[in-house]
Structure formats: structure tokens, C-alpha cells
Amino acid sequence: MRKMRQQSSAELPAAALLEQWMDAYGQDVVRLAYSYVHNYHKAEDIAQDVFLRAWQNYASFQGQSSIKTWLLAITANRAKDVLRSWSVRHELIDDGELLTSLPVTHDTARIVEQRLERDEVWRAVRSLPEMYREVVELYYGNDLSSAEIASVLGINDQTVRTRLHRGRLLLQKALIGEGEGR
């Protein structure tokens, strides 16, 4: 905090750059962090940490990937660090936001049904083994290409495509299995 108070006017553009990143990629960072920790408040904490680390280490950014890819790589690494911590392993998982009671109309019923289906799909995604879950979430949740995912996770592009294919197959089995169990 002290460093931020002691900024000179020459450093203000960097602060503006940080604000620009937060506006442009904040939701993506929180969404990715949430996909790992399954707790919205912890995901927000991780996002704050990610942007602070990115700002502090911007001089070391080599430009070999986009800013978004770089931020998501930091997010994935930070979320994995948090998951390895003792305190997190002993907390209950937050299953996301609950539906609030709404007056039921035809449109409301349709919206609720669509949201339940979407939530069911994302629950199934969260149940995938981590290696498949992270590529599926980055591909569909963050709209990254397989090359960008490879950069975020530090793996080969072909490995991303293989994991994405296998993740889709596992997801399909999980969703068909849930549909039959109703």
C-alpha cells in the first residue's frame, strides 16, 4: 500500500494501464479463478492478487503472448497455489449463486430453465478431472484458442486439443448420464 501512495506523476500511466486491464479482463480473471476454487470471494481475492502481481512484474512481460493470456496464466498459477494451501483444503466449497425467488411468468420460467441447464452443464464441467476441466473452461468460459490455452497452461498445443476432445467426451457422458437419472 505504501508504494501506491508514494507514486510520482510519471507512474500514473501505469496505474491507468492497470485499470484498463481490470476493466477489460477482470471478469475473465475472476471466472477462471472461480473455476479452480469454487468460491466467489476467494476468486475475487485471487483476481486482486493477479492484477497486483501483473502490475508489479509488467517490466518482465516479454510480449510473447497477449496481455489476456499472460493474466490468465498468472491466474491459473495463483489459483493452483491457493488450492495447495492448507486453509483452502479445509474450507467448504461454495456451489455458486443460488436462484432467487422471482414472480413466475412464461418468460421467467424459460429464463430459469435455461439457467438451470447452463448451471447443470457447468457443474458437470467442474466434475471433470482437472486436466480436462481447465482446458474446457478456458476454451468455452474464456473464449481462448488452443494456442492461447497452451500458453496459459505451459503445455503443447496438440495436448490442449487432445484434452479438449477428451473433456468433451467425458462431459457428454456425464450429461447424458444425468439426463437418464431423472
Helices and strands as residue ranges (DSSP letters): H 2-5, G 9-11, H 12-37, H 40-56, G 58-60, H 67-84, H 86-89, H 106-126, H 130-136, I 137-141, H 146-153, H 157-180
